[in-house]
Amino acid sequence: MDVVERLGQHGLPRTLEGYHGLVLLGGGLMPDDYEQAPWLGDERHLTEEAIERDVPTLGICLGAQVIADVAGGEVRENFGPKERGSTVIRSTRAGRADAVLSAIGSAAPMIENHRDMITRLPAGATLLASSDAVEHQAFRIGEHVRGVQFHPEASAANLAGWDDAALTGEGYDIGILLAAAQRDDAENTRASHALVDAFAEEILERARAEA
């Protein structure tokens, strides 16, 4: 399977034709922050196409917020609990039956790093997972478009580079966050790899079906 990485500021594909899956990564923006990120308009068009065609899609953090916003949900800026570091994500009944989210089991620690919040899911979306503080941690639209608020691509090693001063300003201690992430690292890594493998398998199934 070939993976094509494209940064928004370098130009995005005009269509998903020829692609069998889509991953939308995170960033410190709102889903419609066109002033700071004019390429978000193109990302939103690709997201609309992914939803319409039910292309296997995984939106991470901002990516999940883009999916929710495009599909008619609500995302609020700097709202609700700020989640930083290792956080227990608990699957709903639907999540435990989902082809991708079921890979993490009933619960698993995942790295969080957000201050904005999906406050309402789109109509018809299926809630797949929650944390103690934030209900909308993972959701699915259709059969193959998913968003996750947490970061399966991040591990304890990533926390070492976080902005200590900014975290202190929010009342966090980077040392405590790092120690917790290191404690949970093995389980976090297992669950993250399982989730990504399950998502990749869904893309491969799509490619085989369209071959």
Buried (B, 14 or more C-beta within 10 A) or exposed (E): EEEEEEEBEEEBBEEBEEBBBBBBBBBEBBBBBEEEBEBBEBBBBBBEBBBEEEBBBBBBBBBBBBBBBBBEBBBEEEEBEBBBBBBBBBBBEBBBEBBBBBBBBEBBBBBBBBBBBBBBBBEEBBBBBBBEEBBBBBBBBBEBBBBBBBBBBBBBEBBEEBEBEEBEEEEBEBEEBBBBBBEBBEBBBBBBEBBBEBBBBBBBBBBEEEE
